[in-house]
Amino acid sequence: MHAETWHHAAPALPVWQRAVQGAQRHLLSTAAVVVLMVVLLPFLWMVQMAFRPAGDALSLDLVFSPTLEAFAGLWQDNFARSFGNSLLVSVLSTGLSLLLGVPAAYALSRWRFKQRRQVALWVLCTRMAPPIAFTIPFFLAFRWLGLLDSVWGLVLVYLTFNLAIVIWMMQGFFEAIPTALEEAAWMDGCSIWSAFWHVTLPLTRPGLVATAVLCFIFSWSDFFFALILTRTQAVTAPVAIVNFLQYDGWEWTKIAAAGTLVMLPVLLFTVLVRKYLVHGLTAGGVKD
Amino acid sequence: MPPTASLAPQALDTGPARPLPSQARGKPAAAAASRNWQRNWQRESARAYGLGLAPALVVLAAITLLPLVTLVVVSLTPLSLTDPAATFHFEQPAGNYAQLLQDQRFVDSLWVQAKLSSVSVLLQLLVGLGLALLLHSSSRVVAGLRTFFLIPMVLPPIVVALVWKIIYTPDISPMHALLEQWGWPLRSLIANPDTALWAIVAADVWQWFPFTMLMVLAQLQMVPRDPVDAARIDGANRWQVFVYIVLPYLQRTLVVCALFRLIDSFKAFPLLYVLTNGGPGTVTEVTNFYGFIQAFNFSYWGYGSAIAVVMLAIIFVLSALVSRLGRAKGDAHAR
């Protein structure tokens, strides 16, 4: 699957030249590994800190007996609650975005109506807007509606970017499915939406999973909205970490442990969707 | 919707319930029936699709257009926490904007933003391009390592901020400890006005170079082999191949990447909030952060909204640029 590169010269080279090329490739590979280690060092440092005993946090000694002390300490400090809030908000917001966005994406991919381009453009634009432009009106509205510091408030706010991602990504996946299959189902008496449900949707399952995972990652990672729109009840894990930081005398091993816990689901899921990652991140600008 | 309800079982036995236009060709009566059927079907399908699209559009309008209108309206008022009810008036609609022009802290924040954005976007392009070339030309094993290079980009921004908080806090930082062991003790980079912004830039580049790397890697796989091989046979060296053949293919990708990163750099928040909180003084206070402070620390919602509107306008112009370049890029590929 790895594409051949321009560094491989034309075939039928003398043996010695091929040997030189092989050596060069080894050199490049080594360089790549070294660079990777340097790049990941700051991140790995935080992870190893999470497993150190509290008094040993700043030691440069790389040999130590790992302990789960810091994680146990987090449990006592009620970090589990904000972790649970994060999970709840992310799952609810992902589910709601899919529920609303998938049919909309399907309609946009199949229905050639006049304002189609404008609708697509509007959906895409929401990705570009700075969050501060949304937070001020949402903050004022939530104060009035009593939605500040509530899980449902956050779910609603996260729809602003998740719905756009779902519509944008799923539209691409639906367009890749030939309409002939649906037409066959219509011929057999299916309605449009039952053909969608029984024929098209199962075919786009991998895309659906990727989209759901991206929505989850984006909601899970949000810090800005959660910081402004929550106080005590609906605090999510990223905001809880910052609250720890501001609390004097907090141990660094616990902060590292909290960071490790927060990034864990994201790292696991990223492996699943790395093919679609750029699509999700660039949603809004480049249209193919 | 119950999917089985519309699945008419007898239709399966007696053949197609609705004739396709092609099957009805021939007899005039059948053709008329077919046209009729087509019209009905079009109307029916439009209704069905509209039903699927409507809920999402209604919700999207409520959560994007409504806030936008609110933001603009609020930006025309002196709304603040001190007197939330009474300040909802419009005697001086442009008051906030006039004040912005005279607000040195706002003008400074634009300058900080310009410095932060330009340097970090440039570095992200260079590092991303360099690593993409390195990874593209290496063995299969290294190709498998690509995923690990993506880690900084996918980490939740707050975790990135945490990682760098550890690196930049002298008491806890392995960097500071090592430098001290080697006899180069270092003052805190983020507490020093001369270095704070560049410390933020370093962290931002670390977080986002994988984006450029990924985009360039994808584009590199589309570079055709023929011109490259031809150039190699004609005696071009590796550098010449890169500059004259590969780079032109990457040009648009690099420009689009730069604009994307530029737009996103206006939203930088967690790094600033955790590492410097806009300080020391205001040397790392970008426009987004200043707007946040005005709206949520000082509760001047009207003034904060005006800042947000100005940012929206800037981002709108940049987005228009991206979408134009993006379309041009698509055309280039179609050729």
Interface residues (C-beta under 8 A of the other chain):
Chain A: H2 A3 E4 T5 W6 H7 A9 A10 R25 H26 L28 S29 A31 A32 V33 V35 L36 V39 L40 P42 F43 W45 M46 M49 A57 L58 L60 L100 G101 P103 A104 Y106 A107 L108 R110 W111 F113 V119 L121 W122 V123 L124 C125 T126 M128 A129 P130 P131 I132 A133 F134 T135 I136 P137 F138 F139 L140 A141 L156 V157 L159 T160 L163 A164 I167 W186 M187 D188 G189 C190 S191 I192 W193 S194 W197 H198 I217 W220 S221 F223 F224 L227 I228 P238 I241 V242 L245 W252 I255 A256 G259 V262 M263 V266 L267 T270 V271 R274 L277 V278 L281 T282 G284 G285 V286 K287 D288
Chain B: M1 P3 T4 S6 L7 A8 A11 L12 P16 A17 R18 L20 E44 S45 A46 A48 Y49 G50 L51 G52 L53 P55 A56 L57 V59 L60 I63 T64 L66 P67 L68 T70 L71 V74 L131 L134 L135 H136 S137 S138 S139 R140 V141 V142 A143 L145 T147 F148 F149 L150 I151 P152 M153 V154 L155 P156 P157 I158 V159 L162 V163 W164 K165 I166 I167 D171 I172 P174 A177 L178 Q181 W206 F211 L214 M215 A218 L220 Q221 V223 R225 V228 D229 R232 I233 R238 V241 I245 V246 V256 L259 F260 I263 F266 K267 F269 P270 Y273 V274 N288 G291 F292 A295 F296 W301 G304 S305 I307 A308 V309 M311 L312 I315 F316 L318 S319 V322 S323 G326 R327 K329 G330
